[in-house]
Each structure stands twice: as C-alpha cells, then as structure tokens.
Amino acid sequence: MEATDLLIGYRTNPHVDLYQRGEEAAKLMLEMFEGERPVSYRVRLPLLPVSDTADGARLSLRRAIALGQRHVDASVMNVTVLAGSLC
C-alpha cells in the first residue's frame, strides 16, 4: 500500500462491477488532480475467510463490504475490503 495513492477493489464476486469501479477510480483521481490528498490505512481483520468459494465466505465478505460502504462520506473517499493474499 505504500506505493499506491488509491486502491479500488471489486465489490462483487464474480467480479461484474469492473465498469463501476473504473468510474469510481476515475472520479477519485480527478479529485486528486484538483488537490485532494488521500490518506490510506490498512486494517487486517483475521475474521474474514480467505476462500471466497464457500457460500459462508461470500456472505461474510458481502457483509464486510456493505459495512465499509456505510462509512464512505465527504471525508472518506473509499473503503475497499480484500480477502486473500493481497491483505
């Protein structure tokens, strides 16, 4: 994460939200070009299952994504939940 200004992850599995995440990334990049300076934080949550192939894992990940999205507002540009090796 140290080498990134933005990290925008998928919110669906299968990953069918490529267009929407691209739009979001473009919007946030424009805000950066206009002077916004995002600060990134990484929080490791040991409770999320690594595998997204089981129904329970998908449900847990879906809930975590929904919870994160409730925190997006004028002061929070994006909340991305990742499970697996990128975490």
C-alpha positions as MATLAB code, in Angstrom:
seq = 'MEATDLLIGYRTNPHVDLYQRGEEAAKLMLEMFEGERPVSYRVRLPLLPVSDTADGARLSLRRAIALGQRHVDASVMNVTVLAGSLC';
ca = [
       0.000    0.000    0.000;
       2.933    2.328    0.494;
       3.351    2.615   -3.284;
      -0.289    3.432   -4.055;
      -2.359    6.594   -3.945;
      -5.635    4.724   -4.430;
      -6.650    1.101   -4.064;
     -10.076    0.329   -5.503;
     -11.260   -3.255   -5.112;
     -14.205   -5.131   -6.554;
     -17.411   -5.276   -4.537;
     -18.883   -8.286   -6.313;
     -17.989  -11.930   -6.791;
     -17.949  -12.870   -9.574;
     -16.314   -9.560  -10.474;
     -19.020   -7.963  -12.604;
     -18.528   -4.414  -11.333;
     -15.437   -3.531  -13.381;
     -17.127   -0.561  -15.065;
     -18.435    0.866  -11.785;
     -15.059    0.504  -10.038;
     -13.360    2.129  -13.047;
     -15.775    5.061  -12.823;
     -15.098    5.333   -9.112;
     -11.326    5.266   -9.644;
     -11.566    7.949  -12.353;
     -13.718   10.181  -10.116;
     -11.296    9.840   -7.216;
      -8.306   10.504   -9.480;
      -9.978   13.719  -10.684;
     -10.444   14.769   -7.071;
      -6.731   14.135   -6.515;
      -5.847   16.234   -9.572;
      -7.958   19.015   -8.046;
      -5.906   18.939   -4.860;
      -7.387   16.217   -2.661;
      -4.679   14.202   -0.902;
      -5.973   10.818    0.217;
      -4.503    9.051    3.218;
      -4.595    5.255    3.139;
      -4.960    2.901    6.069;
      -4.772   -0.864    6.110;
      -6.541   -2.803    8.814;
      -6.066   -6.567    8.950;
      -9.142   -8.451   10.085;
      -8.342  -12.079   10.923;
     -12.017  -12.988   10.869;
     -12.548  -12.874    7.095;
     -12.168  -16.248    5.382;
      -9.521  -16.394    2.670;
     -11.533  -18.563    0.303;
     -14.440  -16.911   -1.460;
     -15.669  -20.169   -2.939;
     -17.831  -21.217    0.001;
     -21.253  -19.643    0.462;
     -20.428  -18.671    4.050;
     -17.258  -16.918    2.946;
     -19.136  -14.986    0.266;
     -21.759  -13.923    2.793;
     -19.086  -12.758    5.286;
     -17.275  -10.796    2.587;
     -20.535   -9.272    1.316;
     -21.382   -8.110    4.840;
     -17.909   -6.631    5.354;
     -18.152   -4.738    2.048;
     -21.618   -3.401    2.936;
     -20.376   -2.282    6.354;
     -17.404   -0.499    4.795;
     -19.594    1.314    2.272;
     -21.656    2.816    5.088;
     -18.552    4.774    6.112;
     -17.971    6.450    2.731;
     -18.801   10.145    3.000;
     -17.225   13.544    2.337;
     -14.212   12.674    4.494;
     -13.824    9.016    3.409;
     -13.191    8.596   -0.336;
     -13.318    4.803   -0.480;
     -13.429    1.671    1.647;
     -12.103   -1.467   -0.041;
     -12.360   -4.902    1.561;
      -9.896   -7.512    0.295;
      -9.696  -11.165    1.287;
      -6.774  -13.389    0.456;
      -3.153  -12.829   -0.476;
      -3.422   -9.038   -1.018;
      -4.490   -8.468    2.551;
];
